[in-house]
Amino acid sequence: MELPITPSIAIDESEADLQAIRAQGSGGQNVNKVSSAIHLRFDINQSSLPDKLKAKLLNLKDNRVTNEGVFVLKAQNFRTQEQNREDALARLVAWIKAATVEQKPRIKTKVSRAAKARRVDVKKQQGAKKSMRKKVEF
């Protein structure tokens, strides 16, 4: 099954290695016998993503990416394995989609002449106010 990321980019669901594991935390006896959490592993280098996007994903400062270039995710928010599986895939797609967004370059701006004049006027007013506090000489 294809997972659409952008209109032009999609990955196959089989590229992500999904493994059922036992969830952590409270839940009574059920948590000890049911493997409802999902451990997702996505090898960025072996994926069908464009090379530019692969490089961007590998350069992200994300603790979930190993030194070998494998994205590791654990989904255990829900009680059922199927819901956690869908959650893990949705989080993978959201992570990749966030990397596709190009930040527009910042345009340098100058301080306007009027703003500079206002700043100088305020400084002069403050100086005049403080000069009025001086001791009066006769």
N, CA, C and O atoms as a MOPAC input file, in Angstrom:
PM7 MOZYME 1SCF
protein

 N      0.84800 1    -1.18300 1     0.00000 1
 C      0.00000 1     0.00000 1     0.00000 1
 C      0.89300 1     1.24500 1     0.00000 1
 O      1.88400 1     1.30700 1     0.72700 1
 N      0.54000 1     2.21000 1    -0.80200 1
 C      1.31100 1     3.44900 1    -0.92300 1
 C      0.92000 1     4.43500 1     0.17500 1
 O     -0.26100 1     4.60000 1     0.48200 1
 N      1.91700 1     5.08300 1     0.75900 1
 C      1.68300 1     6.13500 1     1.74700 1
 C      2.04200 1     7.46600 1     1.09200 1
 O      3.22300 1     7.75100 1     0.89400 1
 N      1.03100 1     8.29700 1     0.74800 1
 C      1.33800 1     9.57400 1     0.08800 1
 C      1.93800 1    10.57500 1     1.07200 1
 O      1.44500 1    10.75400 1     2.18500 1
 N      3.02400 1    11.22700 1     0.62600 1
 C      3.67100 1    12.24800 1     1.44000 1
 C      3.37900 1    13.60900 1     0.85400 1
 O      2.88100 1    14.49700 1     1.54500 1
 N      3.68900 1    13.77800 1    -0.42200 1
 C      3.31600 1    14.96700 1    -1.18000 1
 C      2.65300 1    14.45400 1    -2.45700 1
 O      2.65300 1    13.24800 1    -2.70400 1
 N      2.08700 1    15.34700 1    -3.27200 1
 C      1.48100 1    14.85800 1    -4.52100 1
 C      2.45200 1    14.09100 1    -5.42400 1
 O      2.03200 1    13.21900 1    -6.18600 1
 N      3.73800 1    14.41000 1    -5.34200 1
 C      4.71000 1    13.73900 1    -6.21400 1
 C      5.52900 1    12.66800 1    -5.50100 1
 O      6.19600 1    11.87100 1    -6.16100 1
 N      5.49400 1    12.63000 1    -4.17400 1
 C      6.31400 1    11.68000 1    -3.41200 1
 C      5.40500 1    10.74900 1    -2.60800 1
 O      4.47600 1    11.18500 1    -1.93000 1
 N      5.70500 1     9.45400 1    -2.70700 1
 C      4.98600 1     8.45000 1    -1.91000 1
 C      5.97000 1     7.31500 1    -1.60800 1
 O      6.89000 1     7.04300 1    -2.38000 1
 N      5.74800 1     6.66600 1    -0.46800 1
 C      6.58200 1     5.51300 1    -0.12800 1
 C      5.67600 1     4.29700 1     0.03500 1
 O      4.49400 1     4.42100 1     0.35500 1
 N      6.24900 1     3.13500 1    -0.18900 1
 C      5.49200 1     1.90800 1    -0.02200 1
 C      5.50200 1     1.52000 1     1.45400 1
 O      6.50600 1     1.69800 1     2.14400 1
 N      4.40300 1     1.00100 1     1.92000 1
 C      4.28700 1     0.62100 1     3.33200 1
 C      5.28500 1    -0.47000 1     3.69900 1
 O      5.68600 1    -0.57600 1     4.85700 1
 N      5.68700 1    -1.27700 1     2.72800 1
 C      6.62600 1    -2.37100 1     2.99400 1
 C      8.04100 1    -1.86600 1     3.28100 1
 O      8.87100 1    -2.62500 1     3.78200 1
 N      8.33100 1    -0.59500 1     2.97200 1
 C      9.65400 1    -0.02800 1     3.26200 1
 C      9.86100 1     0.16700 1     4.76200 1
 O     10.99700 1     0.22200 1     5.23300 1
 N      8.77000 1     0.27000 1     5.50800 1
 C      8.84400 1     0.43300 1     6.95600 1
 C      8.71300 1    -0.94300 1     7.60500 1
 O      7.77600 1    -1.68700 1     7.31700 1
 N      9.65200 1    -1.26900 1     8.47300 1
 C      9.63300 1    -2.54700 1     9.18200 1
 C      8.83100 1    -2.36100 1    10.46800 1
 O      9.26500 1    -1.65600 1    11.37900 1
 N      7.65800 1    -2.99700 1    10.54000 1
 C      6.77800 1    -2.87800 1    11.69500 1
 C      6.85100 1    -4.16800 1    12.50700 1
 O      6.74100 1    -5.26800 1    11.96400 1
 N      7.03800 1    -4.01400 1    13.81900 1
 C      7.15800 1    -5.17100 1    14.69400 1
 C      6.30200 1    -4.92400 1    15.93000 1
 O      6.35800 1    -3.84700 1    16.52300 1
 N      5.51500 1    -5.91500 1    16.31400 1
 C      4.66400 1    -5.79800 1    17.50200 1
 C      5.48900 1    -6.13200 1    18.74000 1
 O      6.16600 1    -7.15900 1    18.79600 1
 N      5.41800 1    -5.24400 1    19.73100 1
 C      6.12900 1    -5.46300 1    20.99500 1
 C      5.17300 1    -5.16800 1    22.13600 1
 O      4.09700 1    -4.60500 1    21.93500 1
 N      5.57800 1    -5.55500 1    23.33200 1
 C      4.74200 1    -5.27700 1    24.50000 1
 C      4.86200 1    -3.81300 1    24.88900 1
 O      5.95200 1    -3.24100 1    24.88100 1
 N      3.73200 1    -3.21900 1    25.22700 1
 C      3.70500 1    -1.80900 1    25.61300 1
 C      4.20200 1    -1.65600 1    27.03700 1
 O      4.11000 1    -2.57800 1    27.84800 1
 N      4.73500 1    -0.46700 1    27.32900 1
 C      5.18600 1    -0.16700 1    28.68500 1
 C      4.03800 1     0.44500 1    29.47400 1
 O      2.97800 1     0.75500 1    28.93000 1
 N      4.27500 1     0.60800 1    30.74900 1
 C      3.33500 1     1.33600 1    31.59000 1
 C      2.27400 1     0.45400 1    32.20600 1
 O      2.31300 1    -0.77400 1    32.13000 1
 N      1.31400 1     1.14200 1    32.82600 1
 C      0.27000 1     0.42400 1    33.54800 1
 C     -0.75000 1    -0.14800 1    32.56800 1
 O     -0.84100 1     0.29900 1    31.42500 1
 N     -1.49100 1    -1.10600 1    33.00900 1
 C     -2.50500 1    -1.73500 1    32.17800 1
 C     -2.93700 1    -3.06500 1    32.75700 1
 O     -3.75900 1    -3.76600 1    32.16700 1
 N     -2.39300 1    -3.41300 1    33.90100 1
 C     -2.80000 1    -4.64600 1    34.56500 1
 C     -2.24600 1    -5.87400 1    33.87600 1
 O     -1.18200 1    -5.82600 1    33.25800 1
 N     -2.97500 1    -6.98200 1    33.98500 1
 C     -2.51200 1    -8.24800 1    33.43000 1
 C     -2.46000 1    -8.21900 1    31.90400 1
 O     -1.63700 1    -8.90200 1    31.29500 1
 N     -3.33800 1    -7.43100 1    31.29200 1
 C     -3.42700 1    -7.40900 1    29.83100 1
 C     -2.12100 1    -6.95600 1    29.18900 1
 O     -1.73800 1    -7.46300 1    28.13500 1
 N     -1.43700 1    -6.00300 1    29.82000 1
 C     -0.21200 1    -5.45800 1    29.23400 1
 C      0.90400 1    -6.49800 1    29.19800 1
 O      1.81500 1    -6.39800 1    28.37600 1
 N      0.84200 1    -7.48500 1    30.07200 1
 C      1.87900 1    -8.51200 1    30.14000 1
 C      1.70300 1    -9.62200 1    29.10700 1
 O      2.64300 1   -10.36900 1    28.83500 1
 N      0.51500 1    -9.73400 1    28.53600 1
 C      0.27800 1   -10.86500 1    27.62300 1
 C     -0.05200 1   -10.44300 1    26.19100 1
 O     -0.12100 1   -11.28800 1    25.29800 1
 N     -0.25500 1    -9.14900 1    25.96800 1
 C     -0.63300 1    -8.68600 1    24.63100 1
 C      0.44700 1    -7.76400 1    24.08000 1
 O      0.87800 1    -6.82900 1    24.75500 1
 N      0.88000 1    -8.03000 1    22.85200 1
 C      1.86700 1    -7.17100 1    22.20100 1
 C      1.12700 1    -6.14000 1    21.35200 1
 O      0.90300 1    -6.34800 1    20.15900 1
 N      0.75100 1    -5.03000 1    21.97900 1
 C     -0.05800 1    -4.04100 1    21.27000 1
 C      0.75400 1    -2.86000 1    20.76700 1
 O      0.28400 1    -2.12900 1    19.89500 1
 N      1.95000 1    -2.64900 1    21.28200 1
 C      2.77300 1    -1.52900 1    20.82700 1
 C      3.45000 1    -1.90300 1    19.50900 1
 O      3.65800 1    -3.08100 1    19.21600 1
 N      3.78800 1    -0.88400 1    18.72200 1
 C      4.43100 1    -1.10500 1    17.42600 1
 C      5.79900 1    -0.43700 1    17.42000 1
 O      5.94100 1     0.72900 1    17.78900 1
 N      6.80000 1    -1.19600 1    16.99400 1
 C      8.16400 1    -0.69000 1    16.86100 1
 C      8.41400 1    -0.53500 1    15.36200 1
 O      8.49200 1    -1.53000 1    14.64200 1
 N      8.54000 1     0.71100 1    14.88400 1
 C      8.72600 1     0.97800 1    13.46700 1
 C     10.17800 1     1.30900 1    13.19000 1
 O     10.79200 1     2.10200 1    13.90400 1
 N     10.72600 1     0.69400 1    12.14400 1
 C     12.09500 1     0.99100 1    11.69800 1
 C     12.01600 1     1.32300 1    10.21300 1
 O     11.49600 1     0.54000 1     9.41800 1
 N     12.54200 1     2.50000 1     9.84600 1
 C     12.50700 1     2.94900 1     8.45300 1
 C     13.93200 1     3.30000 1     8.03700 1
 O     14.51000 1     4.26900 1     8.52900 1
 N     14.49600 1     2.50200 1     7.12300 1
 C     15.85600 1     2.73500 1     6.64100 1
 C     15.80500 1     3.82200 1     5.57100 1
 O     15.29300 1     3.60800 1     4.47200 1
 N     16.34200 1     4.98600 1     5.91100 1
 C     16.28100 1     6.14000 1     5.00900 1
 C     17.10400 1     5.88600 1     3.75000 1
 O     16.66700 1     6.22400 1     2.65000 1
 N     18.29100 1     5.29400 1     3.89700 1
 C     19.16600 1     5.06300 1     2.74300 1
 C     18.57500 1     4.07500 1     1.74800 1
 O     18.78400 1     4.22600 1     0.54400 1
 N     17.84500 1     3.07200 1     2.21300 1
 C     17.26900 1     2.04700 1     1.34100 1
 C     15.89200 1     2.41700 1     0.80900 1
 O     15.31300 1     1.65800 1     0.03100 1
 N     15.35700 1     3.55800 1     1.20800 1
 C     14.00200 1     3.94200 1     0.81200 1
 C     13.97200 1     4.45200 1    -0.62700 1
 O     15.01000 1     4.67500 1    -1.25000 1
 N     12.75700 1     4.63000 1    -1.13300 1
 C     12.56500 1     5.11300 1    -2.50800 1
 C     12.40400 1     6.63000 1    -2.56000 1
 O     11.94400 1     7.17100 1    -3.56600 1
 N     12.77700 1     7.30900 1    -1.49600 1
 C     12.66200 1     8.77100 1    -1.45700 1
 C     13.72400 1     9.39900 1    -2.36600 1
 O     14.74800 1     8.77400 1    -2.64400 1
 N     13.48400 1    10.63700 1    -2.83300 1
 C     14.50700 1    11.32700 1    -3.63200 1
 C     15.77300 1    11.56000 1    -2.80700 1
 O     15.71300 1    11.72100 1    -1.58800 1
 N     16.92700 1    11.57600 1    -3.49600 1
 C     18.22300 1    11.69900 1    -2.81100 1
 C     18.32600 1    12.98500 1    -1.99400 1
 O     18.90300 1    12.98800 1    -0.90700 1
 N     17.77200 1    14.06400 1    -2.51000 1
 C     17.81800 1    15.35200 1    -1.80800 1
 C     17.07500 1    15.26900 1    -0.47000 1
 O     17.53700 1    15.78900 1     0.54600 1
 N     15.92400 1    14.60900 1    -0.49300 1
 C     15.12400 1    14.45400 1     0.73300 1
 C     15.80700 1    13.50000 1     1.71200 1
 O     15.77400 1    13.71800 1     2.92300 1
 N     16.42600 1    12.43800 1     1.18300 1
 C     17.17300 1    11.50700 1     2.05200 1
 C     18.27500 1    12.24800 1     2.80100 1
 O     18.44300 1    12.07700 1     4.00900 1
 N     19.02300 1    13.07100 1     2.07000 1
 C     20.11600 1    13.82500 1     2.68800 1
 C     19.58800 1    14.77000 1     3.75800 1
 O     20.20300 1    14.92600 1     4.81200 1
 N     18.45100 1    15.39800 1     3.48800 1
 C     17.86100 1    16.33200 1     4.45900 1
 C     17.42100 1    15.58100 1     5.72000 1
 O     17.62900 1    16.06300 1     6.83400 1
 N     16.81900 1    14.41400 1     5.54800 1
 C     16.37300 1    13.61900 1     6.69500 1
 C     17.55900 1    13.12900 1     7.52400 1
 O     17.50000 1    13.11600 1     8.75400 1
 N     18.63300 1    12.72600 1     6.84700 1
 C     19.80400 1    12.22700 1     7.56500 1
 C     20.53200 1    13.34100 1     8.31600 1
 O     21.18800 1    13.08100 1     9.32500 1
 N     20.42000 1    14.58200 1     7.83100 1
 C     21.10100 1    15.70300 1     8.47600 1
 C     20.29100 1    16.32600 1     9.60500 1
 O     20.79000 1    17.19900 1    10.31500 1
 N     19.04800 1    15.88600 1     9.77900 1
 C     18.22500 1    16.42000 1    10.86700 1
 C     18.83200 1    16.03400 1    12.21000 1
 O     19.37500 1    14.94000 1    12.36400 1
 N     18.73500 1    16.93000 1    13.16800 1
 C     19.21300 1    16.63700 1    14.52000 1
 C     18.05900 1    15.96300 1    15.28000 1
 O     17.39100 1    16.58600 1    16.10600 1
 N     17.84700 1    14.69400 1    14.98100 1
 C     16.74000 1    13.94800 1    15.56900 1
 C     17.30300 1    12.70800 1    16.25300 1
 O     18.02800 1    11.92700 1    15.63500 1
 N     16.97100 1    12.52900 1    17.52000 1
 C     17.47000 1    11.37600 1    18.28500 1
 C     16.92000 1    10.05500 1    17.76900 1
 O     17.47400 1     8.99600 1    18.06500 1
 N     15.84000 1    10.10600 1    17.00200 1
 C     15.21700 1     8.87600 1    16.51900 1
 C     15.94000 1     8.29000 1    15.30400 1
 O     15.63400 1     7.17500 1    14.88100 1
 N     16.89300 1     9.03200 1    14.74200 1
 C     17.67000 1     8.53100 1    13.60500 1
 C     18.99100 1     7.98700 1    14.13500 1
 O     19.74300 1     8.69400 1    14.80600 1
 N     19.26200 1     6.71900 1    13.82500 1
 C     20.49500 1     6.08600 1    14.30200 1
 C     21.67100 1     6.50300 1    13.42200 1
 O     21.49100 1     7.15400 1    12.39300 1
 N     22.87900 1     6.11700 1    13.84200 1
 C     24.08200 1     6.41800 1    13.05700 1
 C     24.06900 1     5.72300 1    11.69900 1
 O     24.70600 1     6.19000 1    10.75500 1
 N     23.35000 1     4.61700 1    11.59900 1
 C     23.25700 1     3.87900 1    10.33700 1
 C     22.21100 1     4.47400 1     9.40000 1
 O     22.06200 1     4.00800 1     8.27000 1
 N     21.49000 1     5.48800 1     9.84700 1
 C     20.47100 1     6.12400 1     9.00800 1
 C     19.12600 1     5.43200 1     9.06900 1
 O     18.38200 1     5.43000 1     8.08800 1
 N     18.80300 1     4.84200 1    10.21800 1
 C     17.51700 1     4.16600 1    10.40400 1
 C     16.67300 1     4.99500 1    11.36900 1
 O     17.10800 1     5.31600 1    12.47500 1
 N     15.46300 1     5.33500 1    10.93600 1
 C     14.51100 1     6.07700 1    11.76300 1
 C     13.74900 1     5.06500 1    12.61400 1
 O     13.11600 1     4.15600 1    12.07700 1
 N     13.80600 1     5.21700 1    13.93800 1
 C     13.17000 1     4.27300 1    14.86400 1
 C     12.07500 1     5.00200 1    15.63400 1
 O     12.28400 1     6.09000 1    16.17000 1
 N     10.90700 1     4.37400 1    15.67200 1
 C      9.73900 1     5.00100 1    16.31000 1
 C      8.97500 1     3.93700 1    17.08900 1
 O      8.84700 1     2.80000 1    16.63500 1
 N      8.46800 1     4.30600 1    18.26000 1
 C      7.67200 1     3.38700 1    19.06200 1
 C      6.29300 1     3.99700 1    19.26200 1
 O      6.16700 1     5.10500 1    19.78400 1
 N      5.26900 1     3.27800 1    18.85000 1
 C      3.88600 1     3.76400 1    18.97800 1
 C      3.15200 1     2.88300 1    19.97900 1
 O      2.98400 1     1.68400 1    19.75800 1
 N      2.72000 1     3.48500 1    21.07600 1
 C      2.00200 1     2.72300 1    22.10400 1
 C      0.90500 1     3.56300 1    22.75100 1
 O      0.56400 1     3.35600 1    23.91500 1
 N      0.35100 1     4.51300 1    21.99100 1
 C     -0.66300 1     5.40700 1    22.55800 1
 C     -2.03300 1     4.74900 1    22.67900 1
 O     -2.85400 1     5.17300 1    23.49100 1
 N     -2.28300 1     3.72300 1    21.88200 1
 C     -3.60800 1     3.11500 1    21.84500 1
 C     -3.58200 1     1.70600 1    22.41000 1
 O     -2.51400 1     1.12400 1    22.60400 1
 N     -4.76400 1     1.16100 1    22.67200 1
 C     -4.86400 1    -0.17100 1    23.27300 1
 C     -4.74800 1    -1.28900 1    22.23900 1
 O     -4.35200 1    -2.40700 1    22.56800 1
 N     -5.09700 1    -0.98100 1    20.98300 1
 C     -5.06000 1    -2.03500 1    19.96800 1
 C     -3.82000 1    -1.90700 1    19.09200 1
 O     -3.28900 1    -0.81800 1    18.87700 1
 N     -3.38500 1    -3.04600 1    18.60100 1
 C     -2.19700 1    -3.10200 1    17.75200 1
 C     -2.44500 1    -2.36200 1    16.43000 1
 O     -1.55900 1    -1.66900 1    15.93000 1
 N     -3.63100 1    -2.50900 1    15.87600 1
 C     -3.94900 1    -1.87300 1    14.59000 1
 C     -3.93500 1    -0.34800 1    14.69300 1
 O     -3.43000 1     0.33100 1    13.79900 1
 N     -4.48900 1     0.19000 1    15.78300 1
 C     -4.46600 1     1.64100 1    15.97000 1
 C     -3.04100 1     2.15700 1    16.13300 1
 O     -2.69300 1     3.21100 1    15.60000 1
 N     -2.22500 1     1.42100 1    16.86500 1
 C     -0.82000 1     1.81800 1    17.04400 1
 C     -0.04900 1     1.72200 1    15.73200 1
 O      0.84500 1     2.52800 1    15.47300 1
 N     -0.39300 1     0.73700 1    14.90500 1
 C      0.24200 1     0.59400 1    13.59900 1
 C     -0.07700 1     1.79300 1    12.71100 1
 O      0.81300 1     2.35700 1    12.07500 1
 N     -1.34500 1     2.17800 1    12.67200 1
 C     -1.74700 1     3.34500 1    11.88000 1
 C     -1.11000 1     4.62000 1    12.41800 1
 O     -0.71100 1     5.49400 1    11.65000 1
 N     -1.01800 1     4.72200 1    13.74100 1
 C     -0.40000 1     5.88800 1    14.37200 1
 C      1.08600 1     5.98400 1    14.00200 1
 O      1.58300 1     7.07000 1    13.70200 1
 N      1.78700 1     4.85400 1    14.02300 1
 C      3.21100 1     4.83700 1    13.69600 1
 C      3.43900 1     5.26500 1    12.25100 1
 O      4.33700 1     6.06000 1    11.97100 1
 N      2.62600 1     4.73800 1    11.32900 1
 C      2.76900 1     5.10800 1     9.91600 1
 C      2.42200 1     6.57500 1     9.69300 1
 O      3.07700 1     7.25300 1     8.90200 1
 N      1.39600 1     7.07000 1    10.38800 1
 C      1.01100 1     8.47800 1    10.25500 1
 C      2.12000 1     9.39200 1    10.77100 1
 O      2.38800 1    10.43900 1    10.18100 1
 N      2.76600 1     8.99700 1    11.87200 1
 C      3.86300 1     9.80200 1    12.42200 1
 C      5.07700 1     9.77800 1    11.50500 1
 O      5.78200 1    10.78000 1    11.38900 1
 N      5.33200 1     8.63900 1    10.84800 1
 C      6.42900 1     8.54800 1     9.88300 1
 C      6.16800 1     9.48800 1     8.70700 1
 O      7.05400 1    10.23700 1     8.29700 1
 N      4.95400 1     9.44600 1     8.17100 1
 C      4.59400 1    10.31300 1     7.03800 1
 C      4.68700 1    11.78200 1     7.44400 1
 O      5.17900 1    12.60300 1     6.67000 1
 N      4.22200 1    12.12400 1     8.64400 1
 C      4.28400 1    13.51700 1     9.10900 1
 C      5.73400 1    13.97800 1     9.25500 1
 O      6.05500 1    15.12600 1     8.94700 1
 N      6.61500 1    13.08100 1     9.72700 1
 C      8.03500 1    13.42500 1     9.89600 1
 C      8.69400 1    13.69200 1     8.54600 1
 O      9.46200 1    14.64300 1     8.39700 1
 N      8.38600 1    12.84200 1     7.56300 1
 C      8.96200 1    13.02800 1     6.22600 1
 C      8.37600 1    14.27900 1     5.57300 1
 O      9.09200 1    15.04400 1     4.92600 1
 N      7.07100 1    14.48000 1     5.74700 1
 C      6.40500 1    15.64500 1     5.15200 1
 C      6.96800 1    16.95100 1     5.71100 1
 O      7.08300 1    17.94000 1     4.98700 1
 N      7.31800 1    16.95400 1     6.99500 1
 C      7.88900 1    18.15800 1     7.61000 1
 C      9.24500 1    18.48900 1     6.99600 1
 O      9.62200 1    19.65800 1     6.92500 1
 N      9.98100 1    17.47000 1     6.55200 1
 C     11.28700 1    17.70200 1     5.94700 1
 C     11.17500 1    18.20900 1     4.51000 1
 O     12.12800 1    18.78300 1     3.98200 1
 N     10.01600 1    18.00200 1     3.87200 1
 C      9.85500 1    18.45600 1     2.49200 1
 C      9.58100 1    19.95000 1     2.40600 1
 O      9.73600 1    20.54700 1     1.34100 1
 N      9.17800 1    20.55500 1     3.51000 1
 C      8.85000 1    21.97800 1     3.50700 1
 C     10.13800 1    22.79300 1     3.41700 1
 O     11.03200 1    22.65700 1     4.25200 1
 N     10.22000 1    23.62600 1     2.41000 1
 C     11.38600 1    24.48900 1     2.22100 1
 C     11.16900 1    25.78900 1     2.98000 1
 O     10.13700 1    26.44000 1     2.82000 1
 N     12.13800 1    26.16600 1     3.80400 1
 C     12.04500 1    27.44200 1     4.50000 1
 C     12.43100 1    28.54600 1     3.54800 1
 O     13.46100 1    28.46900 1     2.87800 1
 N     11.59600 1    29.58900 1     3.48600 1
 C     11.94900 1    30.67100 1     2.58000 1
 C     13.06900 1    31.49300 1     3.19800 1
 O     13.10000 1    31.68900 1     4.41300 1
 N     13.98800 1    31.97500 1     2.36600 1
 C     15.13200 1    32.71200 1     2.90400 1
 C     14.70700 1    34.03600 1     3.51700 1
 O     13.77700 1    34.69200 1     3.04800 1
 N     15.40700 1    34.40800 1     4.57200 1
 C     15.09400 1    35.64700 1     5.27300 1
 C     15.62000 1    36.81800 1     4.45700 1
 O     16.74900 1    36.79600 1     3.96800 1
 N     14.78200 1    37.84000 1     4.31900 1
 C     15.17300 1    39.04300 1     3.58400 1
 C     15.62400 1    40.08500 1     4.59300 1
 O     14.87300 1    40.45400 1     5.49500 1
 N     16.85800 1    40.55700 1     4.43700 1
 C     17.38600 1    41.56100 1     5.35300 1
 C     16.63900 1    42.87100 1     5.13600 1
 O     16.35300 1    43.24900 1     4.00000 1
 N     16.32500 1    43.55500 1     6.21900 1
 C     15.65000 1    44.84200 1     6.13600 1
 C     16.46000 1    45.88800 1     6.88800 1
 O     17.22400 1    45.57200 1     7.80000 1
 N     16.27300 1    47.14400 1     6.48300 1
 C     16.96100 1    48.24300 1     7.14600 1
 C     15.98800 1    48.97400 1     8.06000 1
 O     14.77500 1    48.95400 1     7.84800 1
 N     16.54300 1    49.61700 1     9.07900 1
 C     15.73000 1    50.46000 1     9.93900 1
 C     15.46000 1    51.74100 1     9.16100 1
 O     16.37500 1    52.34300 1     8.59800 1
 N     14.18800 1    52.15400 1     9.13400 1
 C     13.83000 1    53.33000 1     8.33000 1
 C     14.40000 1    54.60900 1     8.95100 1
 O     14.71100 1    54.66700 1    10.14000 1
 N     14.52300 1    55.61900 1     8.10500 1
 C     15.04400 1    56.91200 1     8.55900 1
 C     14.12400 1    57.51700 1     9.62700 1
 O     14.59800 1    58.11100 1    10.59600 1
 N     12.81500 1    57.36400 1     9.44400 1
 C     11.84500 1    57.90100 1    10.40900 1
 C     11.99500 1    57.21300 1    11.76900 1
 O     11.89000 1    57.86000 1    12.81000 1
 N     12.24300 1    55.89100 1    11.75400 1
 C     12.40100 1    55.16000 1    13.01100 1
 C     13.66200 1    55.62500 1    13.73700 1
 O     13.66300 1    55.76200 1    14.96000 1
 N     14.73900 1    55.86600 1    12.97900 1
 C     15.96100 1    56.37500 1    13.58700 1
 C     15.72400 1    57.74400 1    14.21400 1
 O     16.19100 1    58.01500 1    15.32000 1
 N     14.98600 1    58.62000 1    13.49400 1
 C     14.69300 1    59.97300 1    14.00100 1
 C     13.85400 1    59.89400 1    15.27600 1
 O     14.09200 1    60.64800 1    16.22000 1
 N     12.86900 1    58.98300 1    15.31200 1
 C     12.03300 1    58.82400 1    16.51200 1
 C     12.88100 1    58.38600 1    17.69900 1
 O     12.69100 1    58.87200 1    18.81400 1
 N     13.81400 1    57.47100 1    17.46100 1
 C     14.68000 1    56.98700 1    18.53800 1
 C     15.54200 1    58.12500 1    19.09000 1
 O     15.70600 1    58.24900 1    20.30400 1
 N     16.08500 1    58.94600 1    18.20700 1
 C     16.91100 1    60.07000 1    18.64600 1
 C     16.06900 1    61.08600 1    19.41900 1
 O     16.52400 1    61.63900 1    20.42000 1
 N     14.84700 1    61.32900 1    18.95300 1
 C     13.95700 1    62.27100 1    19.65400 1
 C     13.64900 1    61.78100 1    21.06500 1
 O     13.65600 1    62.56900 1    22.01100 1
 N     13.38100 1    60.49700 1    21.20900 1
 C     13.08600 1    59.93700 1    22.53700 1
 C     14.30300 1    60.07500 1    23.43900 1
 O     14.16700 1    60.39300 1    24.62100 1
 N     15.49900 1    59.83800 1    22.89100 1
 C     16.73200 1    59.97300 1    23.67300 1
 C     16.91200 1    61.41900 1    24.13900 1
 O     17.32100 1    61.65900 1    25.27500 1
 N     16.61000 1    62.37200 1    23.27100 1
 C     16.73900 1    63.79100 1    23.63000 1
 C     15.75000 1    64.16600 1    24.73200 1
 O     16.07700 1    64.91200 1    25.65400 1
 N     14.52200 1    63.62500 1    24.61400 1
 C     13.50900 1    63.90800 1    25.64800 1
 C     13.93700 1    63.33000 1    26.99000 1
 O     13.78000 1    63.97800 1    28.02500 1
 N     14.48500 1    62.09700 1    26.97600 1
 C     14.95100 1    61.47900 1    28.21300 1
 C     16.08900 1    62.29600 1    28.82200 1
 O     16.13800 1    62.50300 1    30.03500 1
 N     17.00800 1    62.76100 1    27.96200 1
 C     18.12400 1    63.57500 1    28.44400 1
 C     17.64900 1    64.88100 1    29.05100 1
 O     18.16600 1    65.31500 1    30.08000 1
 N     16.65400 1    65.51900 1    28.41200 1
 C     16.10400 1    66.77100 1    28.93200 1
 C     15.42400 1    66.52900 1    30.27900 1
 O     15.54300 1    67.34000 1    31.19700 1
 N     14.72900 1    65.43500 1    30.38700 1
 C     14.03600 1    65.09200 1    31.63800 1
 C     15.05300 1    64.91700 1    32.76300 1
 O     14.83900 1    65.39200 1    33.87800 1
 N     16.15900 1    64.23400 1    32.46800 1
 C     17.17100 1    63.98800 1    33.48500 1
 C     17.93600 1    65.27300 1    33.83300 1
 O     18.35200 1    65.46200 1    34.97600 1
 N     18.11800 1    66.14700 1    32.84700 1
 C     18.82700 1    67.40500 1    33.13600 1
 C     18.00800 1    68.30300 1    34.05600 1
 O     18.56200 1    69.15400 1    34.75200 1
 N     16.70200 1    68.11700 1    34.05800 1
 C     15.83000 1    68.89000 1    34.95700 1
 C     16.00700 1    68.43100 1    36.41300 1
 O     15.61200 1    69.15300 1    37.32900 1
 N     16.58100 1    67.27000 1    36.63800 1
 C     16.75700 1    66.75300 1    37.99300 1
 C     18.01700 1    67.29500 1    38.65300 1
 O     18.24200 1    67.06100 1    39.84000 1
 N     18.83700 1    68.01100 1    37.90100 1
 C     20.08800 1    68.53200 1    38.44900 1
 C     19.79900 1    69.56900 1    39.52700 1
 O     18.69900 1    70.11100 1    39.63300 1
 N     20.82500 1    69.81700 1    40.31300 1
 C     20.74100 1    70.81700 1    41.37100 1
 C     20.66700 1    72.18100 1    40.70900 1
 O     21.38600 1    72.45300 1    39.74800 1
 N     19.79900 1    73.03000 1    41.22100 1
 C     19.60100 1    74.37100 1    40.66800 1
 C     20.71800 1    75.28700 1    41.16700 1
 O     20.98100 1    75.36300 1    42.36700 1
 N     21.36300 1    75.97400 1    40.24300 1
 C     22.42200 1    76.91600 1    40.63100 1
 C     21.90600 1    78.33100 1    40.45800 1
 O     21.25800 1    78.64700 1    39.46000 1
 N     22.20100 1    79.20300 1    41.45900 1
 C     21.74700 1    80.59900 1    41.42700 1
 C     22.82500 1    81.52500 1    40.98900 1
 O     22.60600 1    82.73400 1    40.90900 1

